[in-house]
Amino acid sequence: MKICVLGNQARAVFLFWKVLMRQMLAAGHAVFCLLPDGDPATEQSLRELGVRVVNYRLDRKGVNPVRDIATYFDLERVFKAERPDLLFASTIKPVIYGCMAAKRAGVRHIYATITGLGYAFEADSVFKKCINRLSITLYRMALQHIEGVFFQNRDDAELFRRSGILQAGARVLFARGTGVDVARFDQRPLPAGEDVTFLVVGRLLEAKGYREFAEAAVMLKRQWPCARFQALGPREQGLGSISGEEIAQWARDGSVEYLGEARDVRPYVEACHVLVLPSWREGTPTAVMEAMSMGRAAVVTDVPGCREVVRDGVNGFLVPAKNPPALARAMERFLKDPALAGALGAEGRRIAEAEFDAETVARNILKDMHVPA
């Protein structure tokens, strides 16, 4: 079988779907990744894995219809030339335009993975509501008559049903996110010393809750000046991004230390005590699963995706979204009782091994797609 894995970033596809592609290759299938260009180092890593790389044009964050139409025709051209037997598409634009183009090109087996709803479903302004309506229409067109749609949490699946995106006979599937490589993200001891470090890992988007994290840090710094609050992740441009001025303001007020972007997050997770994700909504947060696997407790918002991986009082704490005082109170529990991080972190490791092992997640996805092992 010839399989196309379609995504919006080479690095994300490599990090999140590496185990899945490795299992496809081990079963004797030919695999190629269809990706925007611009990341030759990661493309080389994919080739070393045994995967071919084909490029297409994509304006990942833009809302220019001319560029999106060009993306559609690029994808249709590749599908007609490559003639894959199966398409596995993830993230918003690859799912929408990839599924449309694949149907037009006659790809027999088409699967979409909804990894998160993104900017279009925040709908807290007139502009976002317009984008939301357009996205619903495009998703409905894209997901009609394909073989299966994977969701990473049941809330997103229910929202797609309520929005009329999914037809009555749609085959709805569930996956535990992308899983986590529990061997690579092995359990590590907490940092020595009494100072507690809180870390957010993720793209610098407002929807990740960075502003709430910064506000909570300011509150806590008044009483706990030795506490550290760090942010790790790539900067973004365009709608919903955190500006350079905001990052500079964090430095000026001493609230959040921006660590920049890293190809390997493990040293930063190892150096923290608690992983924080005050997100407005997630698919299934990989950063949290990775931190759990390394034995770190988590403080996350009680929203779709986050509550799939964190159990309140067991491996971390759930707090209301967009609520800096509640976030500060949850983080303060670790400052008042430093032993709590170790206890909840150990339980997080146990849950990661039992439920989120990437090898098991990948096997289940292949089984659901009826891909021969």
N, C-alpha and C positions, 0 to 999 in steps of 0.2 A: 504494500500500500504506500502511496505517495501522500505525505501529509504536509500541509502548510500551516505554520504557526505565525499568526499575524498580530503585530503589536504596534505601539506608538513610540517606543524607545528601545534601542538595542540593550541598554543596560538593564532596564526593568525586565525584559523578556529573559535575558540570561539569568538574572538573579532569581526571578520568581518561577520560571518554567524549566529551569535546567534539569531538574530531576525528572520531570515529565518527559522531556525530549530524550534524556538518556535512556529511559525505559522504552520509548518508541524505537530508538536505534537498536537497543539490545534485542528487541523482538524482530529485527530484520527489516523495519520499515525505512523508506527514504524520507528524510525530513529536510525541509528548507524553511528559513525564517524570512518573512517579508517585513521589512523595516525601513524607516526613514534613514538616510545616510547621515554622516556627521560624527560617528563614534567608531573610528577604525580599530581602536584597542579592543573594545568589546566585540566587534565583529570578528576579530581574530580569535578571541576566546571561544566564540560560537563555532568557528571553523575547526578549532582544535578539539571541540566536543564531537565533531563529525557532522555538523550541520552546514548546509549551504546557506549563503546569505544573498538575498535579492532586495534591491532598494526600490522605494516608491516615494513620491512627493507627499508631504503631509505638513500642514500648518496646525500643530498640535493644540494650541490654545486659542487660535484665532476664530473669528466668526464671519470671515469673508466668504460668501457663497461661491465666488469664482474659483478660489483656491480649493474649496471642498469639492466642486465639480471636477476639477483637475485630478484630485485624489481619487475620486470614483473611477474616472476613465483610466488612470494609471493602474489601479487594481484590476479592473476588467481586462486590460491588456495583458497583465502578468498571468492572470488565471487562464486566459485563453492560450497563452504560450506554454505555460508550465503544465496545465491540465492535472492539477492535484485531485486525488480521490476524496480527500477530506480537508476541510478548513476548520481550524481552531482559532477563533478570534477573541481578543480581549481588549478592554478599555473602550471608551465611548466611540470615537470616530472610526477606529478599525472595525468595531462591531457593526455600526450603522452602514458605512460605505462598503466594508468588506463583504458583509452578508448580501447586500443588494447586488454588488458586482459579481459575487460568486454564483448567485442564482442566475444572473444574466449569462454568465459564461458556462453554465451547465455543470458546475461542481456538484457531485452527487450527495455528499454528506457534509452538512454545514452545522457547526456548533458555535454558539456565542457564549461568552463568559462575562457576566455583569460583575465587575470587580468593585464597583462603587458608582454612585449616581452623579457625583461631581457638581460643578457650578450650576448647571442647568436646573437642578432640582432643589436649589436653596430657595428660590422664589420669594425673596424678601424685598423686592423692588419691582417697579413696573417693567424695567428692562429684563430682569431675570424671569418674570412671569411670561414675557413674550418668548424668550429663549426656551422656557419650559414647555410651552405649547408646541413650538416647532420641534423640540426634541421628542416629545411624545409622538407626534406624527411620523417623524423619521424612524424612530424605534419600531413603531407599529408596522411600517412598511418593511423594515429590515428583517424583523423576526417572524413575519408571516411565512409559513410553509418551510421552515428550516427544521432540522432533525431534533434539535434540543437546545435548551437555554439553561446554562448553569448559573445559579445564584450562590452567593457566599453567606447569605443570611435570609431568614424567612420574611423579615420586614420588607426587604427590597422586592421579593417576589410578590408579596401582597400588594405593595404599591403599584407594581406593574399591572397587576390584575385590575385594581381599582381604577387605574388610569386608562384602561381599555387597550393597553399595549399588547397584552397576551390574549390570543384567541382562546376560545373554550377548549379546543383540542390540543393546545400547545403542550409539548413535553417539557415539563419543568424538572430540573435536576438540581441537586445541592452538593457543594464541595466545601470542605473545611478550609476555605481560602486557598492559598497556594501551598500551605503546609510550611514546615520549618525543618531544616536539616539538623536534627538533634545531635548528630555527631560533630558537625562543624561548629554549631552553637552549643558547645558543651558547658556544663555547669561550672561556674567559676566562683571562688570565694569573694565575699564582699570586701571593699577597700578597707584598709586598717585606718584607725583614727575615729574620732567622735563626730567630726563634721559630716553632715549628710548631703549628698549630691543628688539632685533631681534632673533628669534628662528627658527632653522631647526629641524624637527622631522623626523627620518627615519633611516633605517639600514645604517651602516657606509660603504657605497659603493661609489666608484668614480662616478658612474652614477647618484647618487643623487645630485651631484654638490657641494660636500663639499669643494673640492679644490678651486673652484671658489668663494665660500662663504668666505673662509679664506683669499683669495687674496683681495676680496672686503673689508673685515673687516680691513685689514692692510691699505688700501688706506684711509678709512674713519677715522680710529683712529688718523691720523695725524692732522685732523682739528676738529674732534669730540671725544676727549679722553674719555668723559664720556659715550659714546654710548657702549652698551653691545651686544655681539654677542655670542649666545649659541647654542650648539648642543646636542640633546637628541636622543639616540637610541642604539640598541645593536650592539656590534662589530661583524664583520664577518671575516671569514677565507677564504683564497683561492682567486680565480680569481676575479679581480675587487674590492677588499676590500681596505679600508683605514687602513694603518699599524699603529701599536702602536707608532712607531717613529714619524709619521706625527702628531698624536694626541699630543705627547709630545712637538713637535715643536710649535704647537698652543699655548701651555702653556708658552713656552720660549719666544715667540715673543709677547705674550699678545693679540693675535688676537681673538681666539675663545675659549670659556670656555666649555669644555666637561662635561656634566652633568651625564653621565653614561646612564644606562638603567632603565626604570620605567614601572611597570605594569599598572599604571594609569597616563596618560599624562596630565590630566586636571589641576593639580596644576601648572604645568610648563607653559601650555598655558595661564592660568589665569595670571601668573606673567609676561607675555610678552606683547608687544604692537603690534608686526607685526610677522606673520608667513612667513617664507621664504622657498621656495623649488626651487633651481636652477637645477632641474632634467634634464637629457638628454631626457627622455621619460617616460611616465606613462600610466597606464591603466586609472583609475580615482583615483587621490590621496586622500586617506582617511584622512591623516593628515591635508590636506588643508580644507576638508569639516568639520572636527571636529573643527578646529580653526574658520572657518566661523560661525559655529553654536554657538560658544562662543563669537561671536562679535569681531573677530580679522580680520584686513585687511591682505592681502596677497601679497607677491611679488613672482612671479613664472616665469618660462621660457615659452616662446611662442612655446610650443611643444605639440604633441598629449597628451591628458589626462589633462594636466594642463590648457590648454585653454578651456576645457570643463567646468571648474568650476569658473575660474576667468575672469571677464570682465574688460578690461583695462579701468582704470579711474572710475570704478563703485564700485567694492568691492576690488580692488587692482590694481596692475600693472603687465603687461607682459613685459619681457625683452628677448633679444636673448640668446639662449643657449651658454654655454662655453664662456661667455663674461663678465669677472669680472668688467671692467670699467662700462659697462651698468648696471650691477647689483648694483654696488656702487651708481650710479646716481639715480636709482629708490629708494634705501633705504634712500638716502640723502634727498629725498623729505619729508620724515617723520621727519627727524631731523630739517629741516628748518621750517616745519609747523606741530608741534605736534598734532594740532586739526584734522589733516587729518586721523589719525589712528581711531579716534572715528567715524568720518563720514562714512568712507569706511567700517569699521567694522560693523556698524549698518545695512548697506545694505547687507553685507555678511550674517548676521543672517536672514534677510528677504528671501534671495535666498535659504539658507539652509532649512528653514521651508517650502518654496513653492515647491522646486524641489528635495531635497535630503533626505527627511524623510525616514529612513530605513523601517518603517512599510509599506509605499507605495511602495518602491522599492521591498521589499520581496513579497508583494501581486502580483505585476506585473510579477515577475520571476515565481511564482507558476502558474499563469494564462498561461504564455507562455509555461510552461512545461506540461500543462493540468493536473496538480495535483488537485484532488478534494478538495474543501475548506470545 
